[in-house]
Amino acid sequence: MDTTQIYLHASLNRKEKALAKTERSYGRSPRYHPPNQLMAFLLSL
């Protein structure tokens, strides 16, 4: 619990700077497509 306390008390200015460095996501994330080898293995089980 002690390690998360620093995030609760971080200044609003610091939070805004951190968010400004992230990329905004528009739309849905691409769907995961497993490799053929993995699918072959799973289907063989």
Secondary structure, DSSP 8 states (H G I E B T S, - for coil): -HHHHHHHT--HHHHHHHHHTS----S--------HHHHHHHHH-
